[in-house]
Each structure stands twice: as structure tokens, then as C-alpha cells.
Amino acid sequence: MKAFIKKEIYHIFRDYRSMLILFGMPVVQVLIFGFAITNEIKDAKVTILDQSGDVLSNRFVSKLTASGYFKADRALDHPSQIEPAFREGRVKQVIVIPSGFGADLGLHKQVTIQILGDASDPNTANMLKNYTMAVLNAFQMQEMGMQALPVDVRVEPIMYYNPELKGVYMFVPGTMAIILMLVSAMMTSISIAREKELGTMEVLLVSPLRPWQIIVGKVIPYVALSFVNALLILSLGWFVFGVPIIGHKGFLMLEVLLFIIMSLSLGIFISTVSPTQQVAMLLSMFALMLPTILLSGFIFPIENMPVFLQWISNLMPSKWFIIIVRDVMLKGSGIAYLWKETLIIFGMTIFFIGLSIANFKLRLE
């Protein structure tokens, strides 16, 4: 028994992959959960349409940005600029200050401030609205004193794209991204690893197939299966939960297909560097599941995270796919607004396919 235990200890410490998973995963989980899971809002991007431009409106804008909750984007000059600002994804909220704000407030007349929120993420939109109202109440008490109560400033919140603040509008796109990423990558990650583990790789090595042909041949069946998965999720969202698809359905399907191919190419790359199916499965779970859930903006706003996690989130393909799906389904956006996200996913697809082919060539030699 002593010799057996000693052998197992040597075996574990010699396997650097197991050591990385054993000790690295808890550290990464604690760090990601500690930094990413938070209900606080800070530095959320908002913009102001100040139709008054007087001293009091400038003070209100200064107090809003000094609160730490908001980060002001460039100011708008006309109401027609509000919709493009939302579609471009520049801001989460637009605050409209009416003309004569300072004069009417000085005369104790009722003033109406509009809060326009991007409710494609209903939780964030609702929290930003509440934060804005709290800052506004504090501003009025500071400027007008207690005699100004009851509040002279009336807030008129308007939620774009999701007026009822239904959470399912946020979860259907996010769930589709997670399922396609995990299922597609996980299914393909064990494909080549299985060939090597079962000893059937020699059959492929002596065949006339080239490395890219082997990889493409393994990916194509999973493309069809994953695409059916995506159609199933969209159908459930449409018929069961009433999630609209405002944008062009053909464009949405092309984006879904691109993301599926990217996920499958990532899974193939994982399989080419994994000696066994078990290692491939663990790498898929460790490298994809937690980052996809926590760092994609699916559940927790990326703006709330530390800067280094925001940079890491840019490497998550699911982040860009969720932006695309939400904007197409809820905002009706097209390629004119989503070309950057599309190019990023396309670039990741080419990158992982290239790595897979290059790594597979090395194994053939």
C-alpha cells in the first residue's frame, strides 16, 4: 500500500495538466467569482441630451458623473441621435434634460426629466434608472433645500426594446451562446483525442486525406447538429416566451452559423493538444464554461468588473455573439451596426482553424 501511494503521488506530480487543473482551477474560480459577481453598478456609460444648458443643468450633470456610478459619453445635440447611440452600443442610458430646467426649478415648477434606458439588459436598465433617481433626489435637496419637498422634479423613465423589463429577453440570447459554445466545443474537443486514445489515428495517418480535410470532415456533422440546437432555442424563445426577432432572420442565422463554426474550430484545437478524451473534456470545461458564463456579460455587466477582467472579456467569443444576438433580436440592428463584432468572431474562427491545422501537421510529422 505504501509503494502504491508513493507511485500515485509521483504520477500526479508528473502530470502537469492535472496539477494545473487541481490547483489552478480553484484559484481562477475564486478570483473570477470574487471580481465578476457583483450587483453594484459603476462607470456605466450614459449620455446627456441637455436642452437647457443652464447653470443648474450643468451642476446636475457634474453631480451625476461624480457619483461614480456613471461615465458620461459624448453629449447629444438632438433627440434624433438617441436611437443610433443605443444601436451602436455606446451607452446604456440617455438622460434628457428639458429646456428651461434651471428657471422652472427656481420657480418651484414641476420639471420632467426623461430617463431612456436600453432594456435589452433589463436588470442593468432598472438599476441605472434607480441610481439616476437617487442622484437626482440628492441634487434637488442640495440645491433647493428641504422646502423643495415634495419633489419638484418628475422622472419619466422609458425603457427601449424591452418596456416590460422581461428577464427572458436577456436570458434567451445568453443561453444560446453558452449552449452553442459548450456543446459545440465539447463535442469536437474529444473527436481527435478519441482517435488517438483508441488507436485509430493510424488509419487517418495512412489515408490520402490531408490535415485540413480531416479537420473539416470532423467539423461538418457537428455544424448541422449545433444549427438545429440554435433553431430549437430560438423557437422556444419565440413561441414559449414571446421573445421577438425584430431584425432580419437571415442575417441572424448567418451570425449563428459563424459562431457555431468558431466554437467547433475551438473544440478541434483543444482536441489536437489533448492526449486523451478526459483531458480534452476537462480543458473544455475549464477554459470555456466559467469564462463564458461570467465574462461574457450574460449575467453580470462587464462594466462592473475590474479593468483587467474587462480586457480578458474581449477575448471571449461569447461576449461578441451575445451583443450580436441581442441587437438583432431586440433592436433590429444589421451589419451596419454589428460589423465590428462580426469581424472579431470571423477573425477568431480563422485563428483557431489555423492553429488546429498547424498543430495537427506537427503531430503528423
Sequence and secondary structure as in RCSB ss.txt:
>XXXX:A:sequence
MKAFIKKEIYHIFRDYRSMLILFGMPVVQVLIFGFAITNEIKDAKVTILDQSGDVLSNRFVSKLTASGYFKADRA
LDHPSQIEPAFREGRVKQVIVIPSGFGADLGLHKQVTIQILGDASDPNTANMLKNYTMAVLNAFQMQEMGMQALP
VDVRVEPIMYYNPELKGVYMFVPGTMAIILMLVSAMMTSISIAREKELGTMEVLLVSPLRPWQIIVGKVIPYVAL
SFVNALLILSLGWFVFGVPIIGHKGFLMLEVLLFIIMSLSLGIFISTVSPTQQVAMLLSMFALMLPTILLSGFIF
PIENMPVFLQWISNLMPSKWFIIIVRDVMLKGSGIAYLWKETLIIFGMTIFFIGLSIANFKLRLE
>XXXX:A:secstr
 HHHHHHHHHHHHH HHHHIIIIIHHHHHHHHHHHH      SEEEEEEESS SHHHHHHHHHHHHTSSEEE   
 SSGGGHHHHHHTT  SEEEEE TTHHHHHHTT  EEEEEEEETTSHHHHHHHHHHHHHHHHHHHHHHH GGG S
 SEEEEEEEES TT  THHHHHHHHHHHHHHHHHHHHHHTHHHHHHHHTTHHHHHTSS  HHHHHHHHHHHHHHH
HHHHHHHHHHHHHHTS     S HHHHHHHHHHHHHHHHHHHHHHHHT SSHHHHHHHHIIIIIHHHHHSSSSSS
 GGGS HHHHHHHTT HHHHHHHHHHIIIII   HHHHHHHHHHHHHHHHHHHHHHHHHHHHHH 
